[in-house]
């Protein structure tokens, strides 16, 4: 049955979007960035907003505008690219991002409240709760947006407001050359553009479930919800970043992200504050895990391999069980494995979104194919270098423009677009009609 529309739909949907973006890594990055930024914290806040908020939300709105499905963009590269890309992202979720939420919730959230907790039983209980909330996919984002997220937002806003009104100290000189660039790169590494690609179907499906029609009506609600998510993310990111900047004369930059966060919260309000903050940590991690587990189960339910054979609930349980198994390795191990794999997926996803923005001015499909091909190749070698640390490969990669700044994929993407478009035209290739791509 179609749900009745409400003037507040965009608010609750926006809160749900915020909750799914604001997960494990996002919580611990801003204070450390503030510590490094010092008096340059405004630039740090802007940099983090660009890569950690604007780009992910822009990606979501691009997908909505182009038809509400990632396939509307990927089909100009290859008809099956969206399947392969989403399959890779689903595995990344099960092996890294979802287990990481459980590890952070346990090691930072609950341990901050109780001091020590039995790790494996808590992880198991965590995923059981995720299943109980997410077992009916049609209502997942409603539950997150109406019940879990408001409590989390209130707690985090109280922490931020207190840290701003009663600062712990005075910012001093930055410890990094450019707080803005440093923050851009850190926000880039959170991987939230991947969340947009991964969860676009769930995000946009929720809008349609509320009775909004595909097209202008749908894109308008997605845009309004994105504004709500932006405000929540910016206030919390910026607030935590500022709080971190006020103590940059007191802590070494080598302090761990989680350790710094715990120190700040305890200084702001002692164990009482840590208890409430621990609750917020658990909620932040759990809402992200539920959203991603929903996407994984929904994706595999719709594939030819499982369609009609395995139900959404069973696939949700399987995904949760795999994630729980990985989570038992602990946070440090998961983080050590995560960065190289994220680098393999993040750059192609970001390039794909940029192609989606400019697809009407790209001369032919060869530009899409070439840009994605060289981006994937560069990202693969970056991942390989992260694992094997080869001097020879490192020297080759270092010759790429912007590589040292973390944007080694830019030049390959541009070169691939130009060469791909030229070769495609000379070979007499036929591009998909723009209207087909947009209605896919």
Secondary structure, DSSP 8 states (H G I E B T S, - for coil): ------TTHHHHHHHHHHHHHS-HHHHHHHHHHHHHHGGGHHHHHHHHHIIIIIHHHHHHHHHHHTTSSTHHHHTTT-TTHHHHHHHHHHHHIIIIIHHHHHHHIIIIIIHHHHS---HHHHHHHHHHHHHHHHSSGGGHHHHIIIIIHHHHHHHHHHHHHHHHHT-SS-----SSS-HHHHHHHHHHHT-HHHHHHHHHHHHHHHHHHTT--TTHHHHHHHHHHHHHHHHHHHHHHHHHHHHHHTTTTTS-TTS-HHHHHHHHHHHHHHHHHHHHHHHHHHHHHHHHHHHHHHHHHHHHHTSTTTTTTS-HHHHHHHHHHHHHHHHTT-HHHHHHHHHHHHHHHHHHHHHHHHHHHTTTTS-SHHHHHHHHHHHHHHHHHHHHHHHH--HHHHHHHHTSTTGGGT-THHHHHHHHHHHHHHHHHHTT-----HHHHHH-
